[in-house]
Amino acid sequence: MSPEELMRIALAEAKQGDAPFGAVIVKDGEIAIAAHNTVKRDRDPSAHAEVNAIRLLTKKLNSTSLEGYTLYSS
């Protein structure tokens, strides 16, 4: 996927959140995870799209290493 396509996905993800921010984490051209901002819903000031994406992916991987992954955010 091109960076432009990934940013379009991040923008679409942003529309699902409670603030206009979305994030996509990619490895080897494939989307590993996408997330949006949930600060208000979760009453958590750290629940930004990028942080949510990292939390979801590290849980999915059962690892704290994100070596080789790239983050795109809007």
All heavy atoms as a GROMACS GRO file, in nm:
protein
  559
    1MET      N    1   0.084  -0.118   0.000
    1MET     CA    2   0.000   0.000   0.000
    1MET      C    3   0.088   0.124   0.000
    1MET      O    4   0.192   0.127   0.066
    1MET     CB    5  -0.089   0.004   0.123
    1MET     CG    6  -0.187  -0.110   0.134
    1MET     SD    7  -0.297  -0.087   0.274
    1MET     CE    8  -0.444  -0.048   0.186
    2SER      N    9   0.043   0.225  -0.068
    2SER     CA   10   0.119   0.350  -0.073
    2SER      C   11   0.095   0.431   0.055
    2SER      O   12  -0.007   0.412   0.124
    2SER     CB   13   0.074   0.432  -0.194
    2SER     OG   14  -0.055   0.486  -0.173
    3PRO      N   15   0.187   0.522   0.085
    3PRO     CA   16   0.166   0.608   0.201
    3PRO      C   17   0.034   0.687   0.192
    3PRO      O   18  -0.033   0.708   0.293
    3PRO     CB   19   0.287   0.702   0.198
    3PRO     CG   20   0.393   0.622   0.131
    3PRO     CD   21   0.320   0.541   0.027
    4GLU      N   22  -0.005   0.726   0.073
    4GLU     CA   23  -0.130   0.799   0.054
    4GLU      C   24  -0.251   0.712   0.092
    4GLU      O   25  -0.344   0.758   0.157
    4GLU     CB   26  -0.143   0.849  -0.090
    4GLU     CG   27  -0.043   0.956  -0.127
    4GLU     CD   28   0.096   0.903  -0.162
    4GLU    OE1   29   0.114   0.780  -0.181
    4GLU    OE2   30   0.188   0.986  -0.168
    5GLU      N   31  -0.248   0.586   0.050
    5GLU     CA   32  -0.357   0.493   0.085
    5GLU      C   33  -0.362   0.471   0.235
    5GLU      O   34  -0.471   0.468   0.295
    5GLU     CB   35  -0.339   0.359   0.014
    5GLU     CG   36  -0.358   0.366  -0.136
    5GLU     CD   37  -0.319   0.235  -0.204
    5GLU    OE1   38  -0.204   0.189  -0.182
    5GLU    OE2   39  -0.403   0.182  -0.278
    6LEU      N   40  -0.248   0.459   0.297
    6LEU     CA   41  -0.243   0.437   0.442
    6LEU      C   42  -0.295   0.560   0.516
    6LEU      O   43  -0.367   0.546   0.616
    6LEU     CB   44  -0.102   0.402   0.485
    6LEU     CG   45  -0.052   0.268   0.431
    6LEU    CD1   46   0.098   0.255   0.449
    6LEU    CD2   47  -0.126   0.154   0.498
    7MET      N   48  -0.264   0.679   0.467
    7MET     CA   49  -0.315   0.800   0.530
    7MET      C   50  -0.467   0.810   0.512
    7MET      O   51  -0.537   0.855   0.603
    7MET     CB   52  -0.247   0.924   0.474
    7MET     CG   53  -0.106   0.942   0.528
    7MET     SD   54  -0.095   0.947   0.709
    7MET     CE   55  -0.186   1.095   0.743
    8ARG      N   56  -0.519   0.766   0.399
    8ARG     CA   57  -0.665   0.765   0.380
    8ARG      C   58  -0.731   0.673   0.482
    8ARG      O   59  -0.836   0.705   0.537
    8ARG     CB   60  -0.701   0.722   0.237
    8ARG     CG   61  -0.697   0.836   0.140
    8ARG     CD   62  -0.759   0.799   0.006
    8ARG     NE   63  -0.663   0.841  -0.095
    8ARG     CZ   64  -0.585   0.761  -0.167
    8ARG    NH1   65  -0.594   0.632  -0.156
    8ARG    NH2   66  -0.499   0.809  -0.253
    9ILE      N   67  -0.669   0.561   0.509
    9ILE     CA   68  -0.722   0.467   0.608
    9ILE      C   69  -0.715   0.530   0.747
    9ILE      O   70  -0.809   0.520   0.826
    9ILE     CB   71  -0.649   0.332   0.601
    9ILE    CG1   72  -0.681   0.265   0.467
    9ILE    CG2   73  -0.687   0.242   0.718
    9ILE    CD1   74  -0.593   0.148   0.432
   10ALA      N   75  -0.605   0.597   0.777
   10ALA     CA   76  -0.593   0.665   0.907
   10ALA      C   77  -0.699   0.773   0.921
   10ALA      O   78  -0.760   0.788   1.028
   10ALA     CB   79  -0.453   0.725   0.923
   11LEU      N   80  -0.726   0.846   0.814
   11LEU     CA   81  -0.831   0.949   0.818
   11LEU      C   82  -0.969   0.887   0.838
   11LEU      O   83  -1.052   0.940   0.912
   11LEU     CB   84  -0.827   1.032   0.691
   11LEU     CG   85  -0.708   1.128   0.679
   11LEU    CD1   86  -0.697   1.182   0.538
   11LEU    CD2   87  -0.722   1.240   0.780
   12ALA      N   88  -0.994   0.775   0.773
   12ALA     CA   89  -1.123   0.706   0.791
   12ALA      C   90  -1.136   0.656   0.934
   12ALA      O   91  -1.244   0.663   0.994
   12ALA     CB   92  -1.135   0.591   0.692
   13GLU      N   93  -1.028   0.607   0.989
   13GLU     CA   94  -1.028   0.560   1.128
   13GLU      C   95  -1.058   0.677   1.222
   13GLU      O   96  -1.131   0.662   1.320
   13GLU     CB   97  -0.893   0.497   1.161
   13GLU     CG   98  -0.886   0.427   1.292
   13GLU     CD   99  -0.967   0.299   1.301
   13GLU    OE1  100  -0.986   0.230   1.200
   13GLU    OE2  101  -1.013   0.269   1.413
   14ALA      N  102  -1.004   0.794   1.190
   14ALA     CA  103  -1.026   0.913   1.273
   14ALA      C  104  -1.174   0.947   1.287
   14ALA      O  105  -1.219   0.994   1.392
   14ALA     CB  106  -0.951   1.032   1.214
   15LYS      N  107  -1.252   0.921   1.185
   15LYS     CA  108  -1.396   0.951   1.187
   15LYS      C  109  -1.472   0.864   1.287
   15LYS      O  110  -1.584   0.895   1.324
   15LYS     CB  111  -1.455   0.936   1.048
   15LYS     CG  112  -1.402   1.040   0.952
   15LYS     CD  113  -1.458   1.020   0.813
   15LYS     CE  114  -1.397   1.123   0.719
   15LYS     NZ  115  -1.444   1.105   0.582
   16GLN      N  116  -1.411   0.756   1.332
   16GLN     CA  117  -1.477   0.665   1.426
   16GLN      C  118  -1.454   0.704   1.571
   16GLN      O  119  -1.519   0.653   1.660
   16GLN     CB  120  -1.426   0.522   1.404
   16GLN     CG  121  -1.457   0.468   1.267
   16GLN     CD  122  -1.402   0.329   1.251
   16GLN    OE1  123  -1.416   0.245   1.339
   16GLN    NE2  124  -1.339   0.303   1.138
   17GLY      N  125  -1.359   0.794   1.595
   17GLY     CA  126  -1.321   0.830   1.731
   17GLY      C  127  -1.398   0.950   1.783
   17GLY      O  128  -1.484   1.006   1.717
   18ASP      N  129  -1.363   0.990   1.905
   18ASP     CA  130  -1.429   1.105   1.964
   18ASP      C  131  -1.348   1.233   1.948
   18ASP      O  132  -1.381   1.336   2.006
   18ASP     CB  133  -1.465   1.079   2.111
   18ASP     CG  134  -1.349   1.031   2.196
   18ASP    OD1  135  -1.238   1.084   2.185
   18ASP    OD2  136  -1.372   0.939   2.274
   19ALA      N  137  -1.244   1.228   1.870
   19ALA     CA  138  -1.166   1.343   1.825
   19ALA      C  139  -1.108   1.303   1.689
   19ALA      O  140  -1.094   1.184   1.662
   19ALA     CB  141  -1.056   1.376   1.925
   20PRO      N  142  -1.077   1.398   1.605
   20PRO     CA  143  -1.040   1.364   1.467
   20PRO      C  144  -0.896   1.316   1.448
   20PRO      O  145  -0.817   1.378   1.379
   20PRO     CB  146  -1.064   1.496   1.394
   20PRO     CG  147  -1.033   1.600   1.496
   20PRO     CD  148  -1.084   1.542   1.626
   21PHE      N  149  -0.865   1.203   1.510
   21PHE     CA  150  -0.732   1.147   1.498
   21PHE      C  151  -0.740   0.997   1.476
   21PHE      O  152  -0.816   0.928   1.544
   21PHE     CB  153  -0.649   1.175   1.625
   21PHE     CG  154  -0.644   1.321   1.659
   21PHE    CD1  155  -0.724   1.372   1.758
   21PHE    CD2  156  -0.562   1.407   1.589
   21PHE    CE1  157  -0.722   1.507   1.789
   21PHE    CE2  158  -0.558   1.542   1.618
   21PHE     CZ  159  -0.640   1.592   1.720
   22GLY      N  160  -0.661   0.947   1.382
   22GLY     CA  161  -0.656   0.805   1.354
   22GLY      C  162  -0.512   0.761   1.332
   22GLY      O  163  -0.426   0.843   1.302
   23ALA      N  164  -0.487   0.633   1.348
   23ALA     CA  165  -0.352   0.580   1.331
   23ALA      C  166  -0.357   0.441   1.269
   23ALA      O  167  -0.451   0.365   1.293
   23ALA     CB  168  -0.280   0.574   1.465
   24VAL      N  169  -0.254   0.412   1.191
   24VAL     CA  170  -0.239   0.281   1.128
   24VAL      C  171  -0.094   0.239   1.148
   24VAL      O  172  -0.002   0.319   1.128
   24VAL     CB  173  -0.270   0.289   0.976
   24VAL    CG1  174  -0.247   0.156   0.909
   24VAL    CG2  175  -0.412   0.337   0.952
   25ILE      N  176  -0.073   0.116   1.190
   25ILE     CA  177   0.063   0.062   1.203
   25ILE      C  178   0.078  -0.047   1.098
   25ILE      O  179  -0.007  -0.135   1.084
   25ILE     CB  180   0.092   0.008   1.344
   25ILE    CG1  181   0.078   0.121   1.448
   25ILE    CG2  182   0.232  -0.053   1.350
   25ILE    CD1  183   0.101   0.077   1.591
   26VAL      N  184   0.190  -0.039   1.025
   26VAL     CA  185   0.212  -0.123   0.908
   26VAL      C  186   0.345  -0.197   0.920
   26VAL      O  187   0.442  -0.144   0.976
   26VAL     CB  188   0.217  -0.032   0.782
   26VAL    CG1  189   0.245  -0.112   0.657
   26VAL    CG2  190   0.090   0.048   0.768
   27LYS      N  191   0.348  -0.317   0.866
   27LYS     CA  192   0.473  -0.391   0.853
   27LYS      C  193   0.472  -0.463   0.719
   27LYS      O  194   0.373  -0.528   0.684
   27LYS     CB  195   0.490  -0.493   0.966
   27LYS     CG  196   0.626  -0.562   0.962
   27LYS     CD  197   0.650  -0.646   1.084
   27LYS     CE  198   0.790  -0.706   1.079
   27LYS     NZ  199   0.817  -0.788   1.195
   28ASP      N  200   0.580  -0.449   0.646
   28ASP     CA  201   0.594  -0.513   0.514
   28ASP      C  202   0.477  -0.480   0.422
   28ASP      O  203   0.427  -0.566   0.350
   28ASP     CB  204   0.609  -0.664   0.530
   28ASP     CG  205   0.731  -0.703   0.612
   28ASP    OD1  206   0.833  -0.632   0.603
   28ASP    OD2  207   0.724  -0.804   0.686
   29GLY      N  208   0.431  -0.356   0.428
   29GLY     CA  209   0.323  -0.310   0.340
   29GLY      C  210   0.184  -0.355   0.379
   29GLY      O  211   0.088  -0.325   0.310
   30GLU      N  212   0.171  -0.426   0.489
   30GLU     CA  213   0.041  -0.475   0.535
   30GLU      C  214   0.002  -0.405   0.665
   30GLU      O  215   0.085  -0.386   0.753
   30GLU     CB  216   0.046  -0.627   0.558
   30GLU     CG  217   0.077  -0.708   0.436
   30GLU     CD  218  -0.034  -0.703   0.332
   30GLU    OE1  219  -0.152  -0.703   0.370
   30GLU    OE2  220   0.000  -0.697   0.212
   31ILE      N  221  -0.125  -0.372   0.678
   31ILE     CA  222  -0.174  -0.308   0.800
   31ILE      C  223  -0.177  -0.411   0.912
   31ILE      O  224  -0.240  -0.517   0.900
   31ILE     CB  225  -0.314  -0.248   0.779
   31ILE    CG1  226  -0.306  -0.134   0.678
   31ILE    CG2  227  -0.371  -0.199   0.912
   31ILE    CD1  228  -0.440  -0.078   0.638
   32ALA      N  229  -0.108  -0.381   1.019
   32ALA     CA  230  -0.107  -0.468   1.137
   32ALA      C  231  -0.220  -0.431   1.232
   32ALA      O  232  -0.280  -0.519   1.294
   32ALA     CB  233   0.027  -0.459   1.209
   33ILE      N  234  -0.249  -0.301   1.243
   33ILE     CA  235  -0.354  -0.254   1.334
   33ILE      C  236  -0.393  -0.112   1.296
   33ILE      O  237  -0.313  -0.038   1.240
   33ILE     CB  238  -0.306  -0.261   1.482
   33ILE    CG1  239  -0.420  -0.279   1.581
   33ILE    CG2  240  -0.224  -0.142   1.520
   33ILE    CD1  241  -0.463  -0.420   1.598
   34ALA      N  242  -0.517  -0.076   1.324
   34ALA     CA  243  -0.566   0.061   1.306
   34ALA      C  244  -0.642   0.099   1.431
   34ALA      O  245  -0.704   0.013   1.496
   34ALA     CB  246  -0.656   0.070   1.183
   35ALA      N  247  -0.637   0.226   1.467
   35ALA     CA  248  -0.705   0.271   1.589
   35ALA      C  249  -0.743   0.418   1.576
   35ALA      O  250  -0.696   0.488   1.486
   35ALA     CB  251  -0.615   0.250   1.710
   36HIS      N  252  -0.827   0.462   1.668
   36HIS     CA  253  -0.870   0.601   1.671
   36HIS      C  254  -0.864   0.654   1.815
   36HIS      O  255  -0.841   0.578   1.908
   36HIS     CB  256  -1.011   0.615   1.613
   36HIS     CG  257  -1.110   0.521   1.674
   36HIS    ND1  258  -1.133   0.396   1.621
   36HIS    CD2  259  -1.190   0.532   1.782
   36HIS    CE1  260  -1.224   0.334   1.695
   36HIS    NE2  261  -1.260   0.415   1.794
   37ASN      N  262  -0.887   0.782   1.829
   37ASN     CA  263  -0.881   0.849   1.957
   37ASN      C  264  -1.003   0.812   2.042
   37ASN      O  265  -1.115   0.814   1.994
   37ASN     CB  266  -0.880   1.000   1.930
   37ASN     CG  267  -0.857   1.083   2.052
   37ASN    OD1  268  -0.935   1.080   2.144
   37ASN    ND2  269  -0.749   1.158   2.053
   38THR      N  270  -0.979   0.777   2.169
   38THR     CA  271  -1.089   0.742   2.262
   38THR      C  272  -1.072   0.814   2.396
   38THR      O  273  -1.116   0.763   2.500
   38THR     CB  274  -1.096   0.590   2.284
   38THR    OG1  275  -0.972   0.545   2.339
   38THR    CG2  276  -1.129   0.514   2.156
   39VAL      N  277  -1.011   0.931   2.394
   39VAL     CA  278  -0.985   1.006   2.518
   39VAL      C  279  -1.114   1.030   2.595
   39VAL      O  280  -1.122   1.002   2.716
   39VAL     CB  281  -0.914   1.139   2.487
   39VAL    CG1  282  -0.912   1.230   2.609
   39VAL    CG2  283  -0.773   1.113   2.437
   40LYS      N  284  -1.216   1.082   2.530
   40LYS     CA  285  -1.342   1.113   2.598
   40LYS      C  286  -1.416   0.987   2.639
   40LYS      O  287  -1.464   0.977   2.752
   40LYS     CB  288  -1.430   1.200   2.509
   40LYS     CG  289  -1.374   1.338   2.485
   40LYS     CD  290  -1.460   1.416   2.390
   40LYS     CE  291  -1.394   1.548   2.355
   40LYS     NZ  292  -1.469   1.619   2.251
   41ARG      N  293  -1.428   0.894   2.549
   41ARG     CA  294  -1.503   0.770   2.579
   41ARG      C  295  -1.442   0.696   2.697
   41ARG      O  296  -1.512   0.650   2.787
   41ARG     CB  297  -1.506   0.679   2.456
   41ARG     CG  298  -1.590   0.553   2.480
   41ARG     CD  299  -1.573   0.450   2.372
   41ARG     NE  300  -1.445   0.384   2.396
   41ARG     CZ  301  -1.385   0.306   2.307
   41ARG    NH1  302  -1.437   0.287   2.189
   41ARG    NH2  303  -1.271   0.248   2.336
   42ASP      N  304  -1.310   0.686   2.698
   42ASP     CA  305  -1.240   0.610   2.802
   42ASP      C  306  -1.205   0.695   2.924
   42ASP      O  307  -1.155   0.641   3.023
   42ASP     CB  308  -1.112   0.548   2.746
   42ASP     CG  309  -1.139   0.444   2.639
   42ASP    OD1  310  -1.254   0.398   2.628
   42ASP    OD2  311  -1.044   0.410   2.566
   43ARG      N  312  -1.228   0.826   2.913
   43ARG     CA  313  -1.187   0.919   3.019
   43ARG      C  314  -1.040   0.897   3.056
   43ARG      O  315  -1.001   0.888   3.172
   43ARG     CB  316  -1.277   0.905   3.141
   43ARG     CG  317  -1.419   0.950   3.116
   43ARG     CD  318  -1.506   0.931   3.240
   43ARG     NE  319  -1.639   0.982   3.220
   43ARG     CZ  320  -1.739   0.917   3.162
   43ARG    NH1  321  -1.719   0.794   3.116
   43ARG    NH2  322  -1.858   0.971   3.149
   44ASP      N  323  -0.960   0.889   2.950
   44ASP     CA  324  -0.817   0.861   2.963
   44ASP      C  325  -0.741   0.959   2.874
   44ASP      O  326  -0.746   0.948   2.752
   44ASP     CB  327  -0.789   0.717   2.920
   44ASP     CG  328  -0.643   0.679   2.924
   44ASP    OD1  329  -0.557   0.766   2.952
   44ASP    OD2  330  -0.612   0.562   2.899
   45PRO      N  331  -0.671   1.055   2.933
   45PRO     CA  332  -0.602   1.155   2.852
   45PRO      C  333  -0.490   1.099   2.766
   45PRO      O  334  -0.440   1.168   2.677
   45PRO     CB  335  -0.548   1.255   2.955
   45PRO     CG  336  -0.541   1.178   3.082
   45PRO     CD  337  -0.652   1.076   3.076
   46SER      N  338  -0.451   0.976   2.788
   46SER     CA  339  -0.345   0.916   2.705
   46SER      C  340  -0.401   0.831   2.590
   46SER      O  341  -0.324   0.774   2.513
   46SER     CB  342  -0.252   0.830   2.791
   46SER     OG  343  -0.319   0.714   2.837
   47ALA      N  344  -0.533   0.823   2.577
   47ALA     CA  345  -0.594   0.734   2.477
   47ALA      C  346  -0.600   0.798   2.338
   47ALA      O  347  -0.702   0.798   2.271
   47ALA     CB  348  -0.732   0.690   2.524
   48HIS      N  349  -0.487   0.851   2.295
   48HIS     CA  350  -0.476   0.906   2.160
   48HIS      C  351  -0.467   0.791   2.061
   48HIS      O  352  -0.430   0.678   2.096
   48HIS     CB  353  -0.352   0.994   2.151
   48HIS     CG  354  -0.363   1.119   2.231
   48HIS    ND1  355  -0.391   1.241   2.175
   48HIS    CD2  356  -0.352   1.140   2.365
   48HIS    CE1  357  -0.396   1.332   2.269
   48HIS    NE2  358  -0.372   1.274   2.387
   49ALA      N  359  -0.497   0.819   1.937
   49ALA     CA  360  -0.500   0.716   1.834
   49ALA      C  361  -0.369   0.637   1.826
   49ALA      O  362  -0.370   0.514   1.819
   49ALA     CB  363  -0.532   0.779   1.698
   50GLU      N  364  -0.258   0.709   1.830
   50GLU     CA  365  -0.128   0.644   1.818
   50GLU      C  366  -0.101   0.551   1.936
   50GLU      O  367  -0.054   0.439   1.920
   50GLU     CB  368  -0.015   0.748   1.809
   50GLU     CG  369  -0.027   0.842   1.691
   50GLU     CD  370  -0.116   0.964   1.720
   50GLU    OE1  371  -0.182   0.970   1.825
   50GLU    OE2  372  -0.118   1.053   1.634
   51VAL      N  373  -0.132   0.599   2.055
   51VAL     CA  374  -0.112   0.519   2.176
   51VAL      C  375  -0.204   0.398   2.175
   51VAL      O  376  -0.163   0.286   2.207
   51VAL     CB  377  -0.132   0.604   2.304
   51VAL    CG1  378  -0.125   0.519   2.429
   51VAL    CG2  379  -0.030   0.716   2.309
   52ASN      N  380  -0.329   0.419   2.135
   52ASN     CA  381  -0.423   0.306   2.127
   52ASN      C  382  -0.374   0.202   2.027
   52ASN      O  383  -0.382   0.082   2.054
   52ASN     CB  384  -0.563   0.355   2.089
   52ASN     CG  385  -0.633   0.426   2.202
   52ASN    OD1  386  -0.598   0.411   2.319
   52ASN    ND2  387  -0.734   0.504   2.168
   53ALA      N  388  -0.324   0.247   1.913
   53ALA     CA  389  -0.272   0.153   1.813
   53ALA      C  390  -0.155   0.073   1.868
   53ALA      O  391  -0.149  -0.049   1.851
   53ALA     CB  392  -0.232   0.228   1.686
   54ILE      N  393  -0.064   0.141   1.936
   54ILE     CA  394   0.051   0.071   1.995
   54ILE      C  395   0.005  -0.028   2.101
   54ILE      O  396   0.051  -0.143   2.104
   54ILE     CB  397   0.151   0.173   2.054
   54ILE    CG1  398   0.218   0.251   1.940
   54ILE    CG2  399   0.254   0.104   2.143
   54ILE    CD1  400   0.293   0.375   1.986
   55ARG      N  401  -0.087   0.013   2.186
   55ARG     CA  402  -0.138  -0.078   2.290
   55ARG      C  403  -0.204  -0.201   2.230
   55ARG      O  404  -0.181  -0.313   2.274
   55ARG     CB  405  -0.238  -0.005   2.380
   55ARG     CG  406  -0.176   0.094   2.473
   55ARG     CD  407  -0.282   0.170   2.550
   55ARG     NE  408  -0.221   0.264   2.643
   55ARG     CZ  409  -0.284   0.368   2.694
   55ARG    NH1  410  -0.409   0.394   2.663
   55ARG    NH2  411  -0.222   0.449   2.778
   56LEU      N  412  -0.287  -0.178   2.128
   56LEU     CA  413  -0.356  -0.291   2.064
   56LEU      C  414  -0.258  -0.386   1.996
   56LEU      O  415  -0.272  -0.509   2.006
   56LEU     CB  416  -0.457  -0.239   1.961
   56LEU     CG  417  -0.581  -0.172   2.016
   56LEU    CD1  418  -0.657  -0.100   1.904
   56LEU    CD2  419  -0.672  -0.274   2.084
   57LEU      N  420  -0.159  -0.329   1.927
   57LEU     CA  421  -0.064  -0.414   1.855
   57LEU      C  422   0.027  -0.492   1.949
   57LEU      O  423   0.050  -0.611   1.927
   57LEU     CB  424   0.018  -0.333   1.756
   57LEU     CG  425   0.112  -0.414   1.668
   57LEU    CD1  426   0.038  -0.523   1.591
   57LEU    CD2  427   0.187  -0.322   1.573
   58THR      N  428   0.078  -0.428   2.053
   58THR     CA  429   0.165  -0.501   2.145
   58THR      C  430   0.088  -0.612   2.217
   58THR      O  431   0.144  -0.718   2.244
   58THR     CB  432   0.235  -0.408   2.246
   58THR    OG1  433   0.137  -0.332   2.316
   58THR    CG2  434   0.333  -0.316   2.177
   59LYS      N  435  -0.039  -0.587   2.243
   59LYS     CA  436  -0.122  -0.692   2.303
   59LYS      C  437  -0.142  -0.807   2.204
   59LYS      O  438  -0.128  -0.925   2.239
   59LYS     CB  439  -0.256  -0.635   2.346
   59LYS     CG  440  -0.343  -0.734   2.420
   59LYS     CD  441  -0.470  -0.668   2.470
   59LYS     CE  442  -0.554  -0.769   2.546
   59LYS     NZ  443  -0.674  -0.707   2.604
   60LYS      N  444  -0.171  -0.772   2.079
   60LYS     CA  445  -0.191  -0.873   1.974
   60LYS      C  446  -0.064  -0.956   1.953
   60LYS      O  447  -0.071  -1.078   1.938
   60LYS     CB  448  -0.230  -0.802   1.844
   60LYS     CG  449  -0.248  -0.892   1.725
   60LYS     CD  450  -0.286  -0.809   1.603
   60LYS     CE  451  -0.289  -0.891   1.476
   60LYS     NZ  452  -0.322  -0.809   1.358
   61LEU      N  453   0.052  -0.889   1.955
   61LEU     CA  454   0.179  -0.957   1.933
   61LEU      C  455   0.231  -1.026   2.058
   61LEU      O  456   0.323  -1.108   2.050
   61LEU     CB  457   0.285  -0.857   1.886
   61LEU     CG  458   0.260  -0.786   1.753
   61LEU    CD1  459   0.366  -0.679   1.732
   61LEU    CD2  460   0.259  -0.886   1.639
   62ASN      N  461   0.177  -0.988   2.173
   62ASN     CA  462   0.228  -1.036   2.303
   62ASN      C  463   0.377  -1.004   2.314
   62ASN      O  464   0.458  -1.086   2.355
   62ASN     CB  465   0.201  -1.184   2.323
   62ASN     CG  466   0.219  -1.226   2.468
   62ASN    OD1  467   0.198  -1.147   2.559
   62ASN    ND2  468   0.259  -1.349   2.490
   63SER      N  469   0.410  -0.880   2.274
   63SER     CA  470   0.548  -0.834   2.275
   63SER      C  471   0.551  -0.683   2.287
   63SER      O  472   0.459  -0.615   2.242
   63SER     CB  473   0.616  -0.875   2.144
   63SER     OG  474   0.745  -0.818   2.136
   64THR      N  475   0.657  -0.631   2.345
   64THR     CA  476   0.672  -0.486   2.352
   64THR      C  477   0.754  -0.432   2.236
   64THR      O  478   0.767  -0.311   2.220
   64THR     CB  479   0.739  -0.444   2.484
   64THR    OG1  480   0.866  -0.509   2.494
   64THR    CG2  481   0.653  -0.481   2.603
   65SER      N  482   0.808  -0.518   2.153
   65SER     CA  483   0.890  -0.476   2.041
   65SER      C  484   0.804  -0.447   1.918
   65SER      O  485   0.723  -0.530   1.876
   65SER     CB  486   0.992  -0.583   2.005
   65SER     OG  487   1.062  -0.545   1.887
   66LEU      N  488   0.825  -0.330   1.862
   66LEU     CA  489   0.758  -0.295   1.736
   66LEU      C  490   0.861  -0.271   1.625
   66LEU      O  491   0.837  -0.197   1.531
   66LEU     CB  492   0.670  -0.171   1.754
   66LEU     CG  493   0.552  -0.190   1.849
   66LEU    CD1  494   0.475  -0.062   1.864
   66LEU    CD2  495   0.462  -0.302   1.803
   67GLU      N  496   0.974  -0.340   1.638
   67GLU     CA  497   1.080  -0.327   1.538
   67GLU      C  498   1.026  -0.369   1.402
   67GLU      O  499   0.961  -0.473   1.388
   67GLU     CB  500   1.199  -0.415   1.577
   67GLU     CG  501   1.318  -0.394   1.486
   67GLU     CD  502   1.440  -0.472   1.533
   67GLU    OE1  503   1.447  -0.509   1.652
   67GLU    OE2  504   1.526  -0.495   1.447
   68GLY      N  505   1.052  -0.287   1.302
   68GLY     CA  506   1.009  -0.317   1.166
   68GLY      C  507   0.872  -0.264   1.132
   68GLY      O  508   0.828  -0.277   1.018
   69TYR      N  509   0.805  -0.203   1.228
   69TYR     CA  510   0.671  -0.148   1.206
   69TYR      C  511   0.681   0.002   1.179
   69TYR      O  512   0.772   0.068   1.229
   69TYR     CB  513   0.580  -0.172   1.326
   69TYR     CG  514   0.539  -0.316   1.342
   69TYR    CD1  515   0.619  -0.406   1.411
   69TYR    CD2  516   0.421  -0.363   1.287
   69TYR    CE1  517   0.582  -0.539   1.427
   69TYR    CE2  518   0.382  -0.496   1.300
   69TYR     CZ  519   0.463  -0.583   1.369
   69TYR     OH  520   0.426  -0.714   1.383
   70THR      N  521   0.586   0.056   1.104
   70THR     CA  522   0.580   0.198   1.075
   70THR      C  523   0.443   0.251   1.113
   70THR      O  524   0.342   0.186   1.084
   70THR     CB  525   0.604   0.223   0.924
   70THR    OG1  526   0.730   0.166   0.888
   70THR    CG2  527   0.605   0.372   0.892
   71LEU      N  528   0.440   0.368   1.174
   71LEU     CA  529   0.316   0.431   1.219
   71LEU      C  530   0.278   0.543   1.126
   71LEU      O  531   0.362   0.629   1.093
   71LEU     CB  532   0.335   0.485   1.361
   71LEU     CG  533   0.220   0.569   1.418
   71LEU    CD1  534   0.100   0.481   1.448
   71LEU    CD2  535   0.266   0.641   1.543
   72TYR      N  536   0.153   0.544   1.081
   72TYR     CA  537   0.096   0.654   1.004
   72TYR      C  538  -0.018   0.709   1.088
   72TYR      O  539  -0.102   0.632   1.136
   72TYR     CB  540   0.041   0.605   0.870
   72TYR     CG  541   0.147   0.560   0.774
   72TYR    CD1  542   0.198   0.431   0.780
   72TYR    CD2  543   0.197   0.647   0.678
   72TYR    CE1  544   0.297   0.389   0.692
   72TYR    CE2  545   0.297   0.605   0.590
   72TYR     CZ  546   0.345   0.477   0.597
   72TYR     OH  547   0.443   0.435   0.511
   73SER      N  548  -0.022   0.841   1.105
   73SER     CA  549  -0.132   0.897   1.184
   73SER      C  550  -0.183   1.025   1.121
   73SER      O  551  -0.112   1.095   1.050
   73SER     CB  552  -0.088   0.922   1.328
   73SER     OG  553   0.014   1.018   1.333
   74SER      N  554  -0.309   1.052   1.149
   74SER     CA  555  -0.372   1.173   1.096
   74SER      C  556  -0.412   1.264   1.209
   74SER      O  557  -0.420   1.225   1.322
   74SER     CB  558  -0.496   1.136   1.015
   74SER     OG  559  -0.592   1.075   1.098
   0.00000   0.00000   0.00000
